[in-house]
Amino acid sequence: MSSLHHSATVVTYFEQLGLSDALTFVDATDDFLKALEGEVEPEKKRNIIGNEFIAVYEREAARMNIEGYVLGQGTIYPDTIESGGAKHAKVIKTHHNRVPLIEQMIAEGRVSEPLKELYKTEVRALARQLGVPVPLLSRHPFPGPGLGVRLLCSKGGDVSPDVAKEMTAALANFPTLSGIALPIKSVGVKADVRSYEHPVLLSSSDENIAFEGKGEAVVCGGGGGVFLVCSWSFRCSHGWWWWWWR
C-alpha cells in the first residue's frame, strides 16, 4: 500500500548499503486490503493499519523462528505530537506507530525508536553526518499507512443541506466564485484541533482570477461543515480549483 515502485526502491537502497543478508521483504498487500475493506473513516483506518502491521510482523517473526525481538521504528517527534502524545497536544491523526497495541509494546520495552525526539529536518541533518547517500535522505518520505489513508473514501450519498448552506454563505463575498462541496471528507487542523470535513471544488466565471497566498481563511466551518482556505497563489486555465486544507 504505497506509491508505485516504492517498496522496490527501498529494497534496492538497503542492498546498496550492504544489508541484503539482514533484509526480508514481505508483500502483505492482501492482508491490509482485507483488513480495511469497507472502512472509510481515516482514524479507524489508521488503527486498523497499525494493528495489522504488528500482526504481519509477528507472523513473519514466528515463520523465521525469531524470538525475543525488538521492533525498530523510524518514529519522529511530529508523529507523537499529531497522535496526541505530547503535553497539551490534541489527536490530529493517530500514526500507525502510535496505536494502542504499539504503545503497549513500548511500555514493555519491546520497541526501539532512536529518532523519536527529532524533527524531519534534524533527521536529514543527522543522515548527512552519517554519510547516508543523498538520494536516500532527500527523497520524499512516504508515510507508513500510505495510500490506505491518503485516498479519500466515501460510502456514497449526497452532502447534507446544512453543509451546502454553509458553503453558499462562505462564498457570498466572492461573487465570481461558485463551489461544490464534495461527498467525501478530509482531515484538517483548525486552531490546533482536528477537523474532518468536506473539501470544496471551486470554479469561477472570471478566467483571470487567482488567489494570492496570504493564508486567508474564507470559511472554517464547525464539525461536519466545509473548509475553504486560500493558502497560496494558484491559477487553473480551465477555471476549476481543488482547494485543499494543508
C-alpha positions as CSV (number, residue, x, y, z in Angstrom):
1,M,0.0,0.0,0.0
2,S,2.4,2.6,-1.2
3,S,3.4,4.6,-4.3
4,L,4.4,2.8,-7.5
5,H,7.8,1.1,-7.1
6,H,8.3,2.5,-3.6
7,S,9.0,-0.9,-2.0
8,A,11.4,-2.0,-4.7
9,T,13.3,1.3,-4.4
10,V,13.7,0.9,-0.6
11,V,14.9,-2.7,-1.0
12,T,17.4,-1.5,-3.6
13,Y,18.7,1.2,-1.2
14,F,19.2,-1.4,1.5
15,E,21.0,-3.7,-0.8
16,Q,23.3,-0.9,-1.9
17,L,24.1,-0.3,1.8
18,G,25.2,-3.9,2.1
19,L,22.3,-5.0,4.2
20,S,20.9,-7.8,2.0
21,D,21.7,-10.6,4.4
22,A,19.7,-9.0,7.1
23,L,16.8,-7.9,5.0
24,T,13.5,-9.7,4.4
25,F,10.8,-8.1,2.3
26,V,7.2,-9.1,2.8
27,D,4.4,-8.1,0.4
28,A,1.3,-8.0,2.7
29,T,-1.0,-6.0,0.4
30,D,-3.8,-8.6,0.5
31,D,-3.7,-8.7,4.3
32,F,-4.1,-4.9,4.6
33,L,-6.8,-4.6,1.9
34,K,-8.8,-7.3,3.6
35,A,-8.5,-5.7,7.0
36,L,-9.5,-2.3,5.5
37,E,-12.4,-3.5,3.4
38,G,-15.5,-1.3,3.8
39,E,-13.9,1.3,6.1
40,V,-13.7,4.9,5.1
41,E,-13.1,6.9,8.3
42,P,-9.3,7.8,8.4
43,E,-8.8,7.4,12.2
44,K,-10.3,3.9,12.2
45,K,-8.2,3.1,9.1
46,R,-5.0,4.2,10.9
47,N,-5.7,2.0,13.8
48,I,-6.5,-1.0,11.6
49,I,-3.3,-0.5,9.7
50,G,-1.2,-0.2,12.9
51,N,-2.7,-3.4,14.3
52,E,-2.4,-5.3,11.0
53,F,1.3,-4.2,10.8
54,I,2.0,-5.8,14.1
55,A,0.0,-8.9,13.1
56,V,2.1,-9.3,10.0
57,Y,5.3,-8.5,11.9
58,E,4.7,-11.2,14.5
59,R,3.6,-13.7,11.9
60,E,6.8,-13.3,9.9
61,A,8.9,-13.4,13.1
62,A,7.4,-16.7,14.0
63,R,7.9,-18.0,10.5
64,M,11.6,-17.2,10.7
65,N,11.8,-18.6,14.3
66,I,12.9,-15.2,15.7
67,E,12.2,-14.8,19.4
68,G,12.8,-12.0,21.8
69,Y,12.8,-9.5,19.0
70,V,12.6,-5.7,19.4
71,L,10.6,-3.7,16.9
72,G,12.6,-0.8,15.3
73,Q,10.6,2.2,14.2
74,G,11.5,5.4,12.5
75,T,9.2,7.4,14.6
76,I,9.9,11.1,14.7
77,Y,8.6,13.8,17.1
78,P,5.7,15.1,14.9
79,D,4.3,11.5,14.9
80,T,4.0,11.8,18.7
81,I,2.5,15.3,18.6
82,E,-0.1,14.5,15.9
83,S,-1.1,11.4,17.8
84,G,-1.8,13.4,20.9
85,G,1.2,12.1,22.8
86,A,2.8,15.4,23.7
87,K,1.9,17.7,26.5
88,H,-1.2,19.8,25.5
89,A,-1.3,18.1,22.1
90,K,-4.7,17.0,20.7
91,V,-5.1,14.0,18.5
92,I,-4.9,15.1,14.8
93,K,-4.2,11.7,13.3
94,T,-3.1,8.6,15.1
95,H,0.1,7.4,13.4
96,H,0.3,3.7,12.8
97,N,3.4,3.7,15.1
98,R,1.3,5.1,18.0
99,V,-1.8,2.8,18.0
100,P,-2.6,1.3,21.5
101,L,-1.0,-2.1,20.6
102,I,2.3,-0.5,19.9
103,E,2.1,1.8,22.9
104,Q,1.7,-1.4,25.0
105,M,4.8,-2.8,23.3
106,I,6.7,0.4,24.1
107,A,5.7,0.1,27.7
108,E,7.0,-3.5,27.7
109,G,10.4,-2.4,26.3
110,R,9.9,-4.1,23.0
111,V,10.3,-1.1,20.7
112,S,13.4,0.9,19.8
113,E,12.9,4.5,18.4
114,P,16.2,6.3,18.1
115,L,14.7,9.2,16.2
116,K,11.6,9.8,18.2
117,E,12.7,13.2,19.6
118,L,13.8,14.6,16.2
119,Y,12.0,16.6,13.5
120,K,12.3,15.7,9.9
121,T,14.9,18.3,9.1
122,E,17.0,17.1,12.1
123,V,16.8,13.5,10.9
124,R,18.1,14.6,7.5
125,A,20.9,16.6,9.1
126,L,21.9,13.5,11.1
127,A,21.8,11.4,8.0
128,R,24.2,13.7,6.3
129,Q,26.6,13.4,9.2
130,L,26.4,9.6,9.0
131,G,27.1,9.6,5.2
132,V,23.7,8.4,4.1
133,P,23.5,8.7,0.3
134,V,21.9,11.9,-0.9
135,P,19.1,10.3,-3.0
136,L,18.0,8.3,0.1
137,L,18.0,11.2,2.6
138,S,16.4,13.7,0.1
139,R,13.6,11.5,-1.1
140,H,10.1,12.4,-0.2
141,P,9.1,10.4,2.9
142,F,6.1,8.2,2.3
143,P,4.0,7.5,5.4
144,G,3.6,4.0,6.8
145,P,-0.2,3.9,6.3
146,G,0.4,5.0,2.7
147,L,-2.4,5.0,0.3
148,G,-4.7,3.2,2.7
149,V,-5.3,6.5,4.5
150,R,-4.3,9.1,1.9
151,L,-7.1,8.0,-0.5
152,L,-10.2,10.0,0.3
153,C,-13.1,7.5,0.5
154,S,-16.8,7.7,0.8
155,K,-19.7,5.3,1.2
156,G,-21.7,7.5,-1.1
157,G,-24.7,9.8,-0.5
158,D,-25.2,13.5,-1.0
159,V,-23.8,16.3,1.0
160,S,-26.2,17.4,3.7
161,P,-28.3,20.6,3.1
162,D,-26.6,22.2,6.1
163,V,-23.2,21.8,4.6
164,A,-24.3,23.2,1.2
165,K,-25.9,26.2,3.0
166,E,-22.7,26.8,4.9
167,M,-20.6,26.7,1.7
168,T,-23.0,29.1,0.0
169,A,-22.8,31.6,2.8
170,A,-19.0,31.4,2.8
171,L,-18.9,32.3,-0.9
172,A,-21.3,35.2,-0.6
173,N,-18.4,37.7,-0.5
174,F,-16.9,36.2,-3.7
175,P,-19.4,36.9,-6.5
176,T,-17.3,35.3,-9.3
177,L,-16.9,32.1,-7.4
178,S,-19.1,29.1,-7.1
179,G,-18.4,25.8,-5.4
180,I,-19.4,22.2,-5.0
181,A,-19.0,20.6,-1.6
182,L,-17.7,17.1,-2.4
183,P,-19.3,14.0,-0.9
184,I,-16.0,13.0,0.8
185,K,-14.3,14.2,3.9
186,S,-10.7,15.0,4.7
187,V,-8.7,15.6,7.9
188,G,-7.5,19.1,8.6
189,V,-6.4,21.3,11.6
190,K,-8.2,24.3,13.0
191,A,-6.7,26.1,16.0
192,D,-4.6,23.0,16.8
193,V,-7.7,20.8,16.8
194,R,-8.6,18.0,14.4
195,S,-11.3,18.7,11.8
196,Y,-12.9,16.1,9.5
197,E,-14.9,18.0,6.9
198,H,-15.9,18.3,3.3
199,P,-13.4,19.9,0.8
200,V,-14.9,22.2,-1.9
201,L,-14.3,22.2,-5.6
202,L,-14.2,25.9,-6.7
203,S,-14.9,27.4,-10.1
204,S,-15.1,30.9,-11.4
205,S,-16.7,32.9,-14.2
206,D,-13.5,35.1,-14.2
207,E,-10.8,33.2,-16.1
208,N,-8.2,35.6,-14.7
209,I,-8.9,35.0,-11.0
210,A,-6.1,33.9,-8.8
211,F,-5.8,33.7,-5.0
212,E,-2.8,35.3,-3.5
213,G,-1.1,33.2,-0.8
214,K,-1.9,35.3,2.3
215,G,-3.4,32.5,4.3
216,E,-6.9,34.0,4.3
217,A,-9.5,31.5,5.6
218,V,-12.6,32.1,3.6
219,V,-14.5,29.8,5.9
220,C,-13.6,27.3,8.6
221,G,-16.9,25.6,9.4
222,G,-17.7,23.7,12.6
223,G,-17.8,20.0,12.9
224,G,-19.2,18.3,9.8
225,G,-19.0,21.6,7.8
226,V,-16.9,22.6,4.9
227,F,-13.5,24.1,4.6
228,L,-12.2,26.6,2.1
229,V,-8.7,28.0,2.6
230,C,-6.9,30.5,0.4
231,S,-3.4,29.4,1.3
232,W,-1.2,30.0,-1.8
233,S,-1.3,31.5,-5.3
234,F,-2.9,29.2,-7.8
235,R,-4.5,29.6,-11.2
236,C,-6.1,27.0,-13.4
237,S,-6.7,27.7,-17.1
238,H,-9.9,25.6,-17.0
239,G,-11.4,27.6,-14.2
240,W,-11.6,24.8,-11.6
241,W,-9.8,24.7,-8.3
242,W,-9.4,21.9,-5.9
243,W,-8.9,23.8,-2.6
244,W,-7.1,21.8,-0.1
245,W,-6.5,22.2,3.7
246,R,-2.8,22.0,4.3
